[in-house]
Amino acid sequence: MSLTASLDASSVSAAPGEETAVPLQVRNSGATVEEYRFEVVGACAAWSAVEPAVLSLYPGDTRTVSLMLRPPRDATVPAGETPFGIRVVPTGEQGETVVPEGRVTVLPFTATTAELVPRSSHGSRRGRHQLAVDNRGNTPVTVRLGAQPGTELARVAFDVAELQVAPGHAEFGRLRVRPAKRMWRGTPVTHPFQVFAATQVTEGEEPVAPVLVDGSYQQEPLLPRWLPRALITAAVLLIALAGIWYALLRPAVKSAAREAVTPEAVRSAAAADKSKAPDGGGTAGAGADGGAGDTAGADAGAGASKPTPSPSAEAEAGTGAGAQDGAATPTSAQVRVRDSVGGGTNAATALQVPKGHTFQLTDIVVQNPQGDAGTVVISAGTNSSVLSLGLENFRDSDYHFVTPILVPAGGKVTMTIDCRKVGKPVGARTPARCSESLFLGGTMRADSAG
């Protein structure tokens, strides 16, 4: 064989974001001048190259070329050992191809970011937030969550103490802010606090500074401001109604009752008593002007004190209860979409409403951490576009709807990305694709049985 090639080091380490050179010795053992081409094979071919790419050697000459390893500093290249080969192809004699082999170990690096969603909350009893932790390194990390309230009047607690985050993924940790004391009335009080995400490292690795995020919770009084005025208004209205009753309506009722006891009514009542009695006409006649009138008045009073309920009122009382609405459950979801430049749009579904339910969409958070350029469209339901944004106009943006957006059963909430230009994060290499994240929240409500 007229060609020999060998690597100076068959095993090498490469740091993400840096350049590592591996020498390759090539010798022409033939009798003619030969030109050689070099091709890198293996998983590292995307971020490796041989310089120079073409080499000409006289017979018996030996030259050195360099294999340049440039692993990107992002989550696309995982940490660990990767085999590779360099195919040396003679231009004149295609059959004498030589492939020296080696191994490259990509060193791990850690890069985490965090964001509080929402930044501020309010309520009389508690405030709810989520801490989104994004792993932009090339190795899985364990992140410890913690909080430090700005004052001693509020307590901050996470649902979980740690998060396991894979490379290129984000995880969410829920937290609650509770006031130390209840406030029945008064002016709302704002409680600032600070949460952190601390990445745990193994022995021998450099410590990573925790990511700090500021937030606030506004404590509102349990009794609303309008309640005292409403109570005073109700008391004044009750007093006015009582005055109208005693001043106008009650005297009119008494007068109508007295006018109803006429002499004719007394005589008719006496005649009715006389017809029922077996004898004693004189006695009955003597008492017609006195006892009979009293009896008639007592009967009339007794009849007025016990009114008989009408059948229609009883029917309405029996059918007044309506069907209760279906149970409501707080629901959240997230999705991440990547898209290449010039490849058309790319979409993903964050949530699909199950059968027999309706989703009430109230909160949307869109993140553009790389600073990409293009468009993002958030759709809810069949073909309903909720948001259409330009990526170059924001890094993160949140929306909260007072009137929920209803997504019926079978409907989907999707995010569609059209990438025009990939952004460049500060202090890092330009990623290969656009990458955006969507977090949504709302209420999943079971449809009523009808």
Secondary structure as GFF3:
##gff-version 3
##sequence-region A 1 450
A	DSSP	beta_strand	3	7	.	.	.	ID=ss1
A	DSSP	beta_strand	11	14	.	.	.	ID=ss2
A	DSSP	beta_strand	20	28	.	.	.	ID=ss3
A	DSSP	beta_strand	34	42	.	.	.	ID=ss4
A	DSSP	three_ten_helix	43	47	.	.	.	ID=ss5
A	DSSP	beta_strand	48	51	.	.	.	ID=ss6
A	DSSP	beta_strand	54	57	.	.	.	ID=ss7
A	DSSP	beta_strand	62	69	.	.	.	ID=ss8
A	DSSP	beta_strand	80	90	.	.	.	ID=ss9
A	DSSP	beta_strand	101	106	.	.	.	ID=ss10
A	DSSP	beta_strand	112	117	.	.	.	ID=ss11
A	DSSP	beta_strand	120	123	.	.	.	ID=ss12
A	DSSP	beta_strand	127	135	.	.	.	ID=ss13
A	DSSP	beta_strand	141	149	.	.	.	ID=ss14
A	DSSP	beta_strand	154	158	.	.	.	ID=ss15
A	DSSP	beta_strand	162	165	.	.	.	ID=ss16
A	DSSP	beta_strand	170	179	.	.	.	ID=ss17
A	DSSP	beta_strand	189	200	.	.	.	ID=ss18
A	DSSP	beta_strand	211	219	.	.	.	ID=ss19
A	DSSP	alpha_helix	226	244	.	.	.	ID=ss20
A	DSSP	pi_helix	245	249	.	.	.	ID=ss21
A	DSSP	alpha_helix	250	260	.	.	.	ID=ss22
A	DSSP	alpha_helix	263	276	.	.	.	ID=ss23
A	DSSP	alpha_helix	281	286	.	.	.	ID=ss24
A	DSSP	alpha_helix	291	305	.	.	.	ID=ss25
A	DSSP	alpha_helix	311	318	.	.	.	ID=ss26
A	DSSP	beta_strand	328	339	.	.	.	ID=ss27
A	DSSP	beta_strand	346	352	.	.	.	ID=ss28
A	DSSP	beta_strand	357	367	.	.	.	ID=ss29
A	DSSP	beta_strand	373	381	.	.	.	ID=ss30
A	DSSP	beta_strand	384	390	.	.	.	ID=ss31
A	DSSP	three_ten_helix	391	393	.	.	.	ID=ss32
A	DSSP	beta_strand	396	407	.	.	.	ID=ss33
A	DSSP	beta_strand	412	421	.	.	.	ID=ss34
A	DSSP	beta_strand	434	446	.	.	.	ID=ss35
###
